Amino acid sequence: MAAFGARIDSLARGRAVLSMPITAAVGQQHGFAHAGASFALGDSAAGYAALGLMEDGAEVLTVEMKINLVAPAAGMRLVAEGEVVRAGRRLTVVRATVLAVDAEGRRRDVALLQGTMIPA
């Protein structure tokens, strides 16, 4: 995620917010952020949310992740808000909302993710 310029904006127990700039490096042919960038950021936010409920020293892996792309990712920045839906004994169900933020600070949902995480 460092190659995308992603950063962690906030962490709380079972929640994480990450963001990254929308640059030509993550763009697609129509000038929007590529869906892969939205997926990577959302998956990472959901993973950090899950990690926040795991034992100290644990790492996290994605078991599966579904994405719905609901609008073009147009703007200056992508923000992913990840949260834990349910933490089980071994598997953790997560979701993330990815938003595009424009130059005026307006936010628009661009992707919804839901998946499952497991400690590594």
KAWOHU-V760320 format. One line per field, one symbol per residue. phi: phi as a letter, one per 40 degrees, with the letter a starting at -180 (. if undefined). Layout:
BEGIN
phi=???
END
This chain:
BEGIN
phi=.cccgcaccabacgaabbaaccbdcbcbccgcccdccccdccccccccccdcbccdgcbbbccaabbbcbaccbibabbbbbaccabccbbbcbaabbbbbcccgcbbcbabbaabbacc
END
